[in-house]
Amino acid sequence: MEKIDVIMITKNSLNPCLKESLDSIFKNIPVNRLIVVDSFSSDGTVDLIKKYEKVKIIRKDCKRGRARQAGIKEVETKWFAFVDSDVVLAENWFNKIKKYITPEVGAIEGNVKIWGRIQKIRPMGRAYTNCTLVRTSLVKDIKIPEEMSVFEDQLIRKHIEKKGFKWLKVSDPCSVHMSTSNVLRDSYEVGRMSGKYKLFPFWLYMWSLFVVLLKRFLGKPVDLRIQLRIIKGYVKGLTERF
């Protein structure tokens, strides 16, 4: 395959591993251009990125969804990759992931090891764009809501699937995701975005709540607040549809 563009969104992303992430991109992907959408970082993020060749930097004050859309707009290759600034790509990442390309595939999500554990593959679970290969023609027309700061990856998946293409989740390659995300903090907005933009059915969150309650009853360490905040956000999102 010819070279591909890579999209990275940043905002004060120097830590935990920006340099390692950039090095892994240029080592393991045939980069046409690295398109960086930066929300006016002040920690040296942009200074570091400028040290690399074949880089296009867009300074834009927006949330994650619109940042991804801005990056997509600049893509000029048939396929491109989303790689987050806190992901260090697996060895030979591109050569491994491109093997899954078939005419009906629209995106291929690589696996990650996060917080010391390899992520379990759930084919119908929420999508992630931390290290994902995407067919460009399917998303050039996407319109991501300006307010979307989380869950934009699931919206991108729904957009691709509505066009009749598959979103694959694969176990190999498996990269390292040094995530600093705050799951509890983000949970309300995850629920609100899901409810407002019809990204997952409500019954699925209620089932998840039941599972969490069961685990808690059995004495397993779970944070019930996360699921309750998601459901609260989902209800709020439902009211905002109208």
N, C-alpha and C positions, 0 to 999 in steps of 0.2 A: 504494500500500500504506500501511496505517496505520503509526504509529511502532513501533519495535522496541526491545527491551532489548539492551544490550551488556554482555558479561562480560569483565572484565579481572582477571587474577591478578597480585599484586605481592608482592615481598619486597625491600626496599631497592632499588627500581626507579627512583629519581630520575634516574640516568644509565643509558643515554646520551641519552635523548630523551623522557622522560615528558611534559613539557609539550607538546612538539611532537605527540606521539601523542594526548594528550587534546584539543588544539586541532583536530587533524584529524578526530577522532571527531565532535565537536559541529558541525564544519563540513560534513562529508560524509555524515552519517547522521541521519535523523529520530529522535532519541533519545527513547524513552519514559523509561528509566532507565539509568544506567550503574551496573552492579553490580560492585563491586570486592571481591574476596576477598583480603585482605592478611594475610600471615604475620608480623604484628607488626614491621613495618618500623621502623627507628630513624634513618633518614637524611633525614626530611622528606617522604617519599613521601605519607603520609596527609595531612599539612598542606597540600600542594599540591592534592591531589584534593578536599579540602573546600572549595576556592575555587570549584569548579564547581557549578552547579545540577543538579538531577535525579540526584543521586548517592546510592546506598545502599552503605555500607561494612560489610563483614563481617570481623571480626578472627578468624582461625582458624589455629591452628598445625598445618599439615598439608602434605603433599606435593602436587605439581602436580595429580595425578589427582583427589584428593579436593577440592582447591580448585575445580577445574572443576565437579565434581559439586555442590558447595555453591552455586556460581553458578547452575547449571541449575535447582536446586530453587527459586530465587527468581524465575525468569523468569515473566512473566505475559502475554507477547505470542506470537502464532502463530509468528513467526520471531524469532530472535535472532542476534547476531553475537558471535563470539569475536574480540577484538582484543588482541594482546599489547602490553605496555608499551614494547617497543622497535620498534614498527611505526608508521610515519607513513603514513596511508592516502592512496591516490591521489586526485586530484581527481575529484569526482563518483562516489566509490566505490560508494555504495549504488545509485544510479540505474543504474550500469553492471552491477552484479552481479545485481540483481533480474530483469534481462531473461532470465536463464537458468532462472528458475523455471518448472517444468512439474509436472503432477500426480505424475510418477514420481520427481522429484528430492527427495532428503532433505537434501543439503548442497551448498554451492557454495564451493569453496576459491579465493580470489583469488590471483593470482600475486604474487611479490615480487622485488625486486632486492636481493640479499644479497651482502655483501662485494664490491660493485662489479660484480656480474654478475647478469643476469636469469636467474632460475631456469628451467631447462628443464622443460617440461611432460611429465610421465610419468604418463599416466592410471591405470596400475596400481601406481605407486610409492607409497611411504608417505604417509600423510595428514599434513597440518599444520593446526593451528588458530590460526595467528598472525593471520589475517584471513579468517575463514570465516563464511558465513551458514548457519544450521542451522534445520531444521524442528523446532520445540519438541516436538511430540507424540511424536516418535520417540525422544527421549532422556530424557524425564521419569522413566522407569523404570530408567535405567542405574545400575549399581553398579560403580564403578571401584575396584579394589583399593587398600587403604590404603597399600601399599608403593610404588605406582607414581609415580615421580618423573620418568620419561621415557616416551615412546612412548604416552602416554594418548590422543594424537590418533588413532593407528592403531586403538586399541581402540574409540574412539567411531565411527570409520568402519565397523569390522566390525559393530558393534551396529546401525548404520543399514542396512547392506547385508543383514544377516540378516532384516530386516523387508521386504525386497524393494524398497528404494529405492536410488537412485543417489547416489554421491558424485562430483561433478564437479570437475575441476581446469580452470580457465580462464586464458587468457593475459592477458585484460583484464577488470577493472582490475589494474594492476601497481603495488603499493605499495612502499615502501622499508623493508627490515628491517635495522635496525642491530644485528644479533645479536652478543651477547657470549658465546654458547655455546661450550663447550670440547668439540669433537667427540671428541677423543681421550679425555678424561676420562669422557664419557658413554657411550662405545662399549660398554663391558662391560655396563652396565645395559640398554642398548638390546637387546643380544643376549639377556640373561637374561629380560627382559620378553617378547620375541618368542617365545623358546622355551617359557617357562612358560605363556603365555596364547594360544599358537597363532596369532600375529599374522602370521607369514610362514613359508613352508616352508624347511627347512634347506638344500635344494639351491640355493635362490636365493642364500644367503650364500656357498656354495661356488663358485657361478658368479662371484659378485662377486670372490671371492678370486682365481680364475683370471684374471679381467680385470685386476685390480691387478698380479698377477705378470707378466702379459704387458706391461703398460705399463712396469713397472720394467725388464723385459728390453730394451724398446725405448728406454730412457733417459729416460723421462718422469718428472717429479717426483711421486711418490706416497708416502703414508705407510702402509706395510704393517702397522704396529702396529694401526691402527684396525680393519682387517678381521679380524686375528687375535684382537683383544680381543672383537669381536662374536661370533665363532665360539666362543671360550672361554666367554663369557657364555651363549650359546645352549645349549651342552651342560649348563651348570650349571642353566639353566632347565628343561631336559628332566627332569633328576633331581628337580626340585622339584614336578613335576606330581603325584607320587605320595606 
